[in-house]
Structure formats: structure tokens, C-alpha cells
Amino acid sequence: MIFTPNPSVTCRIDVAGLEFTGYTQPRGGAHAEIMALRAAAAQGSDVRDAAVHVSLEPCAHHGRTPPCTSALIAAGVGKVVVAILDPNPLVAGKGVQQLRDAGIEVEVLPVDHPEAIASRELNIGFFSRMIRRVPWVRMKVAASLDGVTALANGQSQWITSPAARDDGQAWRARSCAVLTGIGTVLADDPQLNVRALLDSPEGKIAAPRQPHFVLVDSQLDIPLDAKLLKTIGQHGQASTAYPQETIDLIAPRAGFIYHSSQNDQKIKALEALGVKLIYMPEAGSGKVDLKAMMSDLAVNQEINELHVEAGFKLNGSLIKAGLVDEMIVYLAPKLLGAGMGLANLPELSALNALPAAQDLVYQSVELVGEEGSKDLRIVARVRSSQKF
């Protein structure tokens, strides 16, 4: 599980043929190295001169917890293998240097090593926030095989199968926040929370946290009785995999509304419901400044991964502004004919040369669901987002 805004880190300590593993806990909790050291201590194992494998460079600064480098040095470990360096400027090589200065052998894997690639992919939102100062934006779309996301009358529930919708819930669950537009709220009155049970080695478990929601609503048209507003303050659910003490560390669901309205009465009413209102007008348009919003989400709200489930208008605006990194498209085996497309992109409709098209790179193509009720899931990444 990714306990944002922390990166997801695994630490393994090898001692006399035994392995002790730890995982980074939610913000304010112990990091992976501390959890692994505690696991070894609980079994009475001496970790002096032991080999430590960690998926991200150990932290070297005092944040919400003490430095992991200090704990490893105090434990007297012999070697630390680091899958990838931490992009956080507060760490960024300092952790490795502290360990080496203490006489501990440190190996940093090449950036093209499978473990380094896997760690970066798992934490791609954290890397994006630290390096680019914007979240990793993943847009989810459900459509018919001919690319229709809603009928001409706006009806869209449901084009894809229950299995595809459950799969989409898992992508929601890994994100820091789910973004939508006011058009979707007015049309569907969604909750945009995590309701499906998630797969794990222990079987089906409840999601341990709820991603925050982000709404683009320039004129604050959201009804005060919208279901989305009633999800503010929701918590995850404890389970054998995620006990209550872990859940207690996770911040409850927050709601962010970006707007350009000066309707003081509506602002006060929404604030009374617990909404975090952020005034961010785009000069001369009366709309929300989407680029400034992304920067604010990363820098001030600590959002690593942003999961977009919006209508074709907002989808088009985000793509046009170059703010989308990855798309998850579920295609149902049906044809719907006339209707709304994946995104409103009039610029692409007027193309007269193929090289000007928006270029994507397939990450995976899989069938989702049971026999007789399968949809196609395509994960495609914007080529310019491949490297940063």
C-alpha cells in the first residue's frame, strides 16, 4: 500500500540465513528501515555486520521521524544496498554519504536495474512531486470500442463491466487524490471514494485509506447536499493487514475545491462543511488556472499521484494544457455511435498531418473481467512524461 505523501519503501535485513522485512508506515510512523530493525530485534537477532537492502535511499534528516541513517549506523550494519537514490533535496545522496562516512559499505544499483526501475515506478508520483513540483497525473476513462464515453443525452452508467469498475477502484486507492469537474458532479452526483475491496496476499481486504478529492468548480456551483461533500472526513478500514494503529496515522479524507468565484456566502457555507477552498483564477478567462492548481497540489497539498475521473471537457482541457502523464482506458466490447468522446480536443480534430498527433506509449494492454464479460484495459503514457 502507498501511504502518501510518504514514498513506498521496503527494507530487508539478511541475518544468518533469516530475512527481516519492514515497510514505511503512514506519515508520522516509522520508516521501512526502523520497521525491519524492530522485526530483527523482536526475534533477538544481532544485525551487526548484516546486509541491508532498501528500495529507496535511507533518509538523512530530521523530519517527522529521526534519520534512518542514524539508526542503521547505531545498529552496526555492514552493508547497505540501495535500489535508487531519493529525489527529495533533503536527502538526495546525503543518506548514502552519511553511511559511507560511518564506514558502512554502500552499493547503489544502476538506474536501469530492475529493482531501481520497480522502485521508481511504484513511487512515480513522489518522484514527480520532488523533481517536477507537480503530481503524476493519471486519467481514467471508460468508453465503448468506438470511443464513446457517454451518450448524446449524457447517460454513461454503465458502459463497462463491474470487473472493470472494481479494477478502477484499485487505481483510485493508490492515488493521493481523485480529481473531477463540476460537470460530472452535477450530472452523476458521485462520491469518488474507494468502495471496492482490494486484493492482497491475505485475500480481500478493505482499503486502509481514502484518497482526498479535488474539484474544479470555477463558479462554486456544487450543491451543498452533493454526495461528494458528505465523504469529507472518511477514514480507511482496519483489517488484519492494516491494524487500527496504522489507520490512526492516516489523515482522513479532505476535499479541495479550486475556484474563481467571489461568492462569499457560498464560500462560507462550503467552509462550514469542511471544504478547503482555493481561489485560483486564470487571468482573463474566469476559469480555474489548471497549471497553477497542479503546482499547488504538489507543493502545498503534498499530492503525489492525482487520479482524474472527469468529463470530456475537463479531460480535454487537462490534455491540452500538457498536464496529463498517463491514461487508463477501459474499452467495452460494444458500439454506441454518436455521443461524447474521451476528451474535447478540437485542436486534434483539425489536424492535417499525423506527426502532430498527441504521442502515447503503451505500458500494458490486458483483458479485465470474467469470460463473457471482459473489457480491455489500456495503460498508455504520454511520451514526454517517460523521462523526467
C-alpha positions in Angstrom: 0.0 0.0 0.0 1.2 3.5 -0.8 0.8 5.7 2.4 1.0 9.1 0.8 2.6 11.5 0.9 5.4 9.2 2.1 7.1 7.1 -0.6 6.5 3.4 -0.5 9.7 1.8 0.7 10.7 -1.8 1.6 13.7 -2.7 3.7 15.1 -6.2 4.1 17.8 -7.2 6.6 19.6 -10.5 6.0 21.0 -12.1 9.2 22.4 -15.6 9.4 20.0 -17.0 6.8 17.0 -15.2 8.1 15.2 -12.2 6.5 13.5 -9.4 8.4 11.4 -7.0 6.3 9.9 -3.7 7.1 7.7 -1.2 5.2 7.3 2.5 5.6 4.3 3.4 7.7 1.9 6.4 7.2 3.2 9.9 7.8 4.5 10.2 11.3 5.0 6.5 11.6 8.3 4.5 11.4 10.1 4.2 8.1 11.0 0.8 6.5 14.5 0.6 8.0 13.2 1.1 11.5 10.4 -1.5 11.0 13.0 -4.0 9.7 15.3 -3.3 12.6 12.4 -3.8 15.1 11.5 -7.1 13.5 15.0 -8.4 13.9 15.2 -7.2 17.5 11.9 -8.9 18.3 13.4 -12.2 17.3 16.6 -11.5 19.2 18.8 -11.3 16.1 22.0 -9.4 16.1 22.2 -7.2 13.0 25.8 -6.2 13.4 27.6 -6.5 10.0 24.3 -7.6 8.4 23.4 -6.8 4.8 20.5 -4.4 4.3 18.6 -4.0 1.1 16.4 -0.9 0.8 14.3 0.2 -2.1 14.9 3.9 -1.6 17.9 5.7 -0.1 17.6 6.0 3.7 16.6 9.4 4.9 19.4 11.6 6.4 17.5 14.4 8.0 15.2 15.1 11.0 11.6 15.3 9.6 8.6 13.8 11.3 10.9 11.0 12.4 14.6 10.8 13.1 17.1 9.9 10.3 17.1 6.2 9.2 20.8 6.6 8.6 21.4 7.2 12.3 19.5 4.0 13.2 21.5 1.9 10.7 24.8 3.3 11.9 23.9 2.7 15.5 22.8 -0.9 14.7 26.3 -1.5 13.2 25.1 -3.0 9.9 27.9 -4.0 7.5 26.5 -3.2 4.1 23.5 -1.3 2.6 22.3 -1.9 -0.9 20.2 1.0 -2.2 17.9 0.4 -5.2 17.6 4.1 -6.1 18.6 7.5 -4.7 15.9 9.6 -3.0 14.9 12.6 -5.2 14.0 14.7 -2.1 16.5 17.5 -2.0 16.8 17.0 1.8 18.2 13.5 1.1 19.4 13.2 -2.5 22.7 11.4 -1.9 23.2 12.6 1.7 21.9 9.4 3.1 24.4 7.3 1.1 27.3 9.7 2.1 26.4 9.5 5.8 26.5 5.8 5.7 29.8 5.7 3.9 31.3 8.3 6.3 30.4 5.9 9.1 32.4 3.1 7.5 29.4 1.2 6.1 29.8 -0.2 2.6 27.1 1.1 0.3 26.1 -0.1 -3.1 23.7 2.0 -5.3 22.1 -0.1 -8.1 22.3 1.2 -11.7 19.3 3.2 -12.7 18.4 0.6 -15.3 18.5 -2.3 -12.7 15.0 -4.0 -12.4 14.8 -3.1 -8.7 15.6 0.5 -9.4 13.0 0.7 -12.1 10.4 -1.0 -10.0 11.0 1.4 -7.0 10.7 4.4 -9.3 7.5 3.2 -10.9 6.0 2.4 -7.5 6.8 5.9 -6.4 6.4 7.7 -9.6 4.2 10.3 -8.0 6.7 11.0 -5.3 9.5 11.4 -7.9 7.2 13.7 -9.9 6.4 15.9 -6.9 10.1 16.2 -5.8 11.6 16.7 -9.3 8.9 18.5 -11.3 6.9 20.0 -8.5 3.7 18.7 -9.9 1.8 15.4 -9.2 1.9 12.4 -11.5 -1.5 12.8 -13.3 -3.3 9.6 -14.3 -6.5 10.0 -16.3 -9.1 7.2 -16.2 -11.6 6.8 -19.0 -14.3 4.2 -19.6 -15.6 4.0 -23.2 -17.1 1.8 -25.9 -14.9 0.3 -28.6 -15.7 3.3 -30.8 -14.5 5.7 -28.1 -17.8 6.9 -26.7 -17.8 7.8 -23.0 -21.4 9.0 -22.7 -24.5 9.0 -24.9 -25.6 12.3 -26.5 -28.1 12.7 -23.7 -25.3 12.4 -21.1 -26.0 8.8 -19.9 -22.8 6.9 -19.1 -23.7 4.4 -16.3 -22.6 1.8 -17.1 -20.6 1.3 -20.3 -18.0 -1.1 -18.8 -18.5 -4.2 -16.7 -18.4 -4.4 -12.8 -15.0 -6.0 -13.0 -13.6 -3.0 -14.9 -15.2 -0.7 -12.4 -13.6 -2.7 -9.5 -10.3 -2.5 -11.3 -10.7 1.2 -11.5 -11.3 1.3 -7.7 -7.8 -0.1 -7.2 -6.2 2.7 -9.2 -8.2 5.2 -7.1 -6.9 3.5 -4.0 -3.3 4.0 -4.8 -3.7 7.7 -5.6 -3.4 10.6 -3.2 -6.4 12.4 -4.6 -9.2 11.9 -7.1 -10.0 14.9 -9.4 -13.2 15.7 -11.2 -15.1 18.7 -12.6 -18.3 20.3 -11.7 -20.0 18.9 -14.8 -19.5 15.4 -13.5 -20.8 16.3 -10.1 -24.0 17.9 -11.4 -24.6 15.0 -13.9 -23.8 12.0 -11.7 -23.5 13.2 -8.1 -20.6 10.8 -7.4 -18.7 10.0 -4.2 -15.4 9.2 -5.9 -14.2 7.3 -2.8 -12.8 3.8 -2.5 -15.6 1.2 -2.0 -14.3 -2.0 -3.6 -12.2 -4.5 -1.6 -8.6 -4.7 -2.6 -6.6 -7.8 -3.4 -3.6 -8.6 -1.2 -1.6 -11.7 -0.2 -4.0 -12.1 2.7 -7.0 -12.2 0.4 -9.6 -9.5 0.0 -9.1 -6.6 2.4 -10.7 -3.2 2.9 -8.8 -0.1 1.7 -6.8 1.4 4.6 -7.2 5.0 3.5 -9.5 7.2 1.4 -7.9 9.4 -1.2 -8.7 13.1 -1.0 -11.0 14.7 -3.6 -10.2 17.7 -5.8 -13.0 19.5 -7.6 -12.6 22.1 -10.4 -15.6 24.4 -9.9 -14.9 27.9 -11.1 -18.3 29.4 -10.0 -18.9 27.2 -7.0 -21.9 25.6 -8.5 -21.7 22.4 -6.4 -24.9 21.8 -4.4 -24.4 21.8 -0.6 -26.1 18.4 -0.4 -23.8 16.8 -3.0 -22.7 13.3 -2.1 -19.1 14.3 -2.6 -19.2 16.7 0.2 -20.5 14.1 2.6 -17.4 12.0 2.1 -15.1 14.6 3.8 -13.6 13.1 6.9 -14.0 9.5 5.8 -11.3 7.1 7.1 -10.0 3.8 5.8 -10.9 0.5 7.4 -8.8 -1.6 9.7 -8.0 -5.2 8.8 -5.5 -7.9 9.7 -3.2 -6.4 7.0 -3.7 -2.8 8.3 -4.4 -2.7 12.0 -6.1 0.2 13.8 -2.8 1.8 14.9 -1.8 2.1 11.2 -5.2 3.5 10.3 -5.0 6.1 13.1 -1.8 7.6 11.5 -3.6 8.3 8.2 -5.2 11.6 7.7 -9.0 11.4 6.9 -10.3 12.4 3.5 -10.1 16.1 2.7 -11.9 17.9 0.0 -10.3 20.6 -2.1 -12.3 22.9 -4.4 -10.4 25.2 -6.8 -12.5 28.1 -8.0 -12.5 31.6 -9.3 -15.7 32.8 -7.6 -16.1 35.7 -5.1 -19.4 34.4 -3.8 -18.7 34.9 -0.1 -22.0 33.3 1.0 -21.3 30.1 -0.8 -17.6 30.1 0.3 -18.7 30.3 4.0 -21.3 27.6 3.5 -18.7 25.2 1.9 -16.1 26.0 4.5 -18.6 25.1 7.2 -18.8 21.7 5.6 -15.1 21.2 5.9 -14.1 22.1 2.3 -10.7 23.6 1.6 -11.4 26.3 -0.9 -8.5 27.6 -3.0 -9.0 30.7 -5.1 -7.0 30.2 -8.3 -8.4 32.2 -11.3 -6.9 32.1 -14.7 -6.3 35.6 -15.9 -8.9 36.9 -18.3 -10.9 33.6 -18.6 -13.0 33.3 -15.4 -11.9 29.7 -15.2 -9.5 27.9 -12.8 -5.8 28.1 -13.7 -5.1 24.4 -14.1 -1.3 24.7 -14.3 -1.2 26.7 -11.1 -3.6 24.2 -9.5 -1.2 21.3 -10.2 1.7 23.2 -8.7 -0.4 24.0 -5.6 -1.5 20.3 -5.2 2.2 19.2 -5.3 3.9 22.0 -3.3 1.3 22.9 -0.7 -1.0 19.8 -0.5 1.7 17.1 -0.9 -0.2 15.2 -3.6 2.0 12.7 -5.3 -0.5 10.9 -7.6 -3.6 12.5 -8.9 -6.3 10.3 -10.4 -8.6 12.0 -12.8 -12.2 10.9 -13.4 -13.8 13.7 -15.2 -15.9 14.6 -18.2 -14.7 15.1 -21.8 -14.5 18.9 -21.4 -12.1 18.9 -18.4 -10.3 15.9 -19.8 -9.6 17.9 -22.9 -8.5 21.0 -21.0 -6.0 19.0 -19.0 -4.6 17.2 -22.0 -4.4 20.5 -24.0 -2.5 22.1 -21.1 0.0 19.2 -21.1 -1.0 18.2 -17.6 -1.7 14.5 -18.2 1.1 11.9 -17.8 -0.8 8.7 -18.2 -4.1 7.3 -19.3 -6.0 4.3 -18.2 -8.7 3.5 -20.8 -11.3 0.7 -20.3 -12.9 -0.3 -23.6 -16.1 -2.2 -23.5 -16.9 -4.6 -26.5 -19.8 -2.5 -27.7 -20.5 0.2 -30.2 -22.5 3.3 -29.2 -22.3 5.5 -32.2 -22.9 9.2 -31.7 -22.0 10.5 -28.2 -19.3 12.2 -26.2 -15.7 11.2 -26.8 -12.8 10.6 -24.4 -11.7 14.3 -24.4 -12.8 17.5 -26.0 -9.8 18.3 -28.2 -10.9 20.5 -31.1 -7.2 21.2 -32.0 -6.7 17.5 -32.7 -9.9 17.3 -34.7 -8.4 19.9 -37.1 -5.1 18.0 -37.6 -4.0 17.8 -41.2 -0.7 15.9 -40.5 -0.3 12.7 -38.5 3.1 13.7 -36.9 1.2 16.5 -35.0 -0.9 13.9 -33.0 -0.6 13.5 -29.3 2.0 10.7 -28.9 1.5 8.0 -26.3 3.4 4.9 -25.4 1.6 1.7 -24.3 2.6 0.4 -20.9 0.2 -2.5 -20.8 -2.8 -4.0 -22.6 -4.9 -6.5 -20.7 -8.4 -8.1 -20.5 -10.2 -7.4 -17.3 -13.2 -9.5 -16.1 -14.5 -13.0 -16.4 -15.3 -14.9 -19.5 -18.2 -13.5 -21.4 -17.9 -10.1 -19.6 -14.4 -8.8 -20.3 -13.3 -5.3 -21.1 -9.9 -4.2 -22.5 -7.7 -2.1 -20.2 -5.1 0.0 -21.9 -2.5 1.9 -19.9 -0.7 4.4 -22.0 1.9 7.1 -21.0 2.4 10.4 -22.7 5.8 10.1 -24.4 7.1 13.4 -22.9 6.4 12.1 -19.4 8.5 8.9 -20.0 11.6 10.6 -18.6 11.9 13.5 -16.1 
